Amino acid sequence: MRVNEDRNRESLRDIAVEDLVDHYIHTELSESADWHSLATRIVYRAFLRRWVRPYWGETSIYSIRTIAVERWLRWLRRADGNLLADSTKAKIRSLLSALFNHAIRYEWFDQGKNPITLVRQSAKRQKTPEVLEIFEIQSLLQELNSCFRLMVILDVTTGLRRSELFALKWRDADFSNLQLDVQRSIYLGKTGKCKTEASRKPIPLDERVAADLWLWKEASKYREADDWMFASPHTNGSRPFWPDAVLQKVIRPAALKAGIRKVIGWHTFRRTYSTLLIANDENVKVVQELMRHANSRSTLEIYSQARMEEKRRAQQRVVQAIFPDEVDVQAPMIQGALMTGYLERRSTG
């Protein structure tokens, strides 16, 4: 290293993006790369092979320019011809940045010369993700039975990711200490490690939820320590239920019967859990630990939403502080006037 420390390695040979992609997949996304979860490895490989390699493959890594990448991201489309969501483009941009940081680590680029660093790409969502109200959760649970009801209960009271929920085995349930030990994840039928180190922390289990879980264990045909908690009878217990099939055939039809018109996914329950914790004024650090996030930024900015009732009460406290006497006297009068006006419009409408 000392002999070569002043040598310009960039001039040794040209490197195509497709070679960099292959090297990155081989070293960072292989089965032995346990610093990434299974789902992350699969998604990253798909992004690289679906979008990055076909367009940039033959381009030299030294010819990549910031503005060119921005323009390319702007017009990326899905298989159906529609533009990719900004959030997906932002993930591809982050992956490209990681790809060129990989080149820097192997000294094919100089430090500080990542061309993706200044690429601008919004991660704005097309719509606000759905969360469920308490009465909606209760209505949904009334329409479910057997293990499917328990799946929703566990998800909405622990915030488990779907890959973790369906990867649970009975030995992961510690009924003595009322906790779940998250040891693995499952994605597209393949079992791997959890997303992050924080994801592998134990999860507290409420007594009522633990009781329901115990009753399901007693009723299940597959109750041995190494059996899947939600083993599919269609595979004689060799595999857990398929998450997408349960969602499409059981959860969403039950939600429609319950009068819920929101589009529900497995992540809806995780977002709902985080939002309810914040609404209960729980300590942010506690919420972060319960969600098993690496930092509180994800907890507050991505998963949690302020509900209208909490925002209204917070606003009212400010108004009451400014007009303490007037609010007490005028509030009933104003509410009465608003209700009278509403009834009159309704009767004439």
Residue pairs with C-beta under 8 A, 6 or more apart in sequence:
9 107
9 108
10 62
10 108
10 109
10 110
14 60
14 62
15 60
15 61
15 62
15 103
15 108
16 57
16 58
16 59
16 60
16 61
17 52
17 53
17 56
17 57
17 58
17 59
17 60
17 61
17 64
18 53
18 56
18 57
18 58
20 61
20 99
20 100
20 102
20 103
20 108
21 48
21 52
21 53
21 57
21 99
23 102
23 106
24 48
24 98
24 99
24 102
25 45
25 48
27 33
27 102
28 36
28 98
28 102
29 36
29 41
29 44
29 45
30 41
33 41
34 193
36 44
37 163
37 185
37 187
37 192
37 193
37 194
37 195
37 196
37 199
38 163
38 185
38 186
38 187
38 190
38 191
38 192
38 193
39 163
39 185
39 187
39 192
39 195
40 195
41 192
42 187
42 188
42 190
44 95
47 91
47 92
47 95
48 95
48 99
51 76
51 92
52 92
52 95
52 96
52 99
55 72
56 64
56 72
61 100
61 103
61 108
61 109
64 100
64 115
64 116
65 115
66 115
66 116
66 117
66 118
66 119
69 93
69 96
69 115
69 116
69 119
70 119
70 120
70 121
73 89
73 92
73 93
73 119
73 121
75 83
76 83
76 84
76 89
76 92
77 83
77 84
78 84
84 92
85 125
85 126
86 121
86 122
86 123
86 124
86 125
86 126
87 123
87 124
87 125
89 121
89 122
89 123
90 121
90 122
90 123
93 116
93 119
93 121
96 116
96 119
97 114
97 116
97 117
97 119
99 116
100 109
100 114
100 115
100 116
101 114
103 109
104 110
104 111
104 113
104 114
128 305
129 267
129 268
129 271
129 305
130 262
130 263
130 264
130 268
130 271
131 268
131 271
131 272
131 275
131 305
132 140
132 156
132 260
132 262
132 264
132 268
132 269
132 272
133 307
134 276
136 258
136 260
136 262
137 152
137 156
137 272
139 258
139 259
139 260
140 152
140 251
140 254
140 255
140 258
140 260
141 149
141 152
141 153
142 258
143 254
143 255
143 257
143 258
144 152
144 250
144 251
144 254
146 216
147 216
147 220
147 230
147 241
148 246
148 250
148 251
148 254
150 212
150 213
150 216
151 165
151 230
151 246
152 251
152 269
153 209
153 212
154 160
154 165
154 209
154 213
155 162
155 165
155 266
155 269
155 270
155 273
156 269
156 272
156 273
157 206
157 209
157 273
158 180
158 203
158 205
158 209
158 273
158 290
159 203
159 269
159 270
159 273
159 274
159 290
159 291
159 292
160 168
160 180
160 182
160 203
160 270
161 185
161 195
161 199
161 266
161 267
161 270
162 243
162 266
162 267
163 185
163 186
163 187
163 195
163 243
164 182
164 184
164 185
164 194
164 199
165 230
165 243
165 266
166 186
166 228
166 230
166 240
166 241
166 243
167 183
167 184
167 185
167 186
167 191
167 228
167 240
168 180
168 182
168 228
168 229
168 230
169 183
169 225
169 226
169 227
169 228
169 229
170 217
170 223
170 224
170 225
170 226
170 227
170 229
171 225
171 226
172 180
172 181
172 182
172 183
172 229
173 180
173 205
173 210
173 213
173 217
173 229
174 180
174 181
174 202
174 205
175 210
175 213
175 214
178 204
178 205
178 206
178 207
178 210
179 202
179 203
179 204
179 205
180 202
180 203
180 205
181 202
182 194
182 199
182 200
182 201
182 202
182 203
182 292
183 194
183 200
184 191
184 192
184 193
184 194
185 191
185 192
185 193
185 194
185 195
185 199
186 192
186 240
189 239
189 242
194 200
196 292
196 294
197 294
198 292
198 293
198 294
199 292
200 292
201 289
201 292
203 290
203 292
204 290
205 213
213 229
217 223
217 229
220 227
220 231
221 231
221 233
221 237
222 228
222 231
222 237
227 237
228 237
228 239
228 240
229 240
230 240
230 241
231 237
231 238
231 239
231 240
231 241
232 239
232 240
232 241
232 242
243 266
247 264
247 265
247 266
251 264
252 264
255 262
255 264
262 268
270 291
270 303
271 303
271 304
271 305
273 290
273 291
274 287
274 291
274 299
274 303
274 304
275 303
275 304
275 305
275 307
277 286
277 287
277 290
277 291
277 304
278 287
278 300
278 304
278 305
278 306
279 306
279 307
279 309
279 310
284 296
284 299
284 300
285 296
287 296
287 299
287 304
288 295
288 296
288 299
291 298
291 299
291 303
293 299
293 303
316 327
319 327
320 327
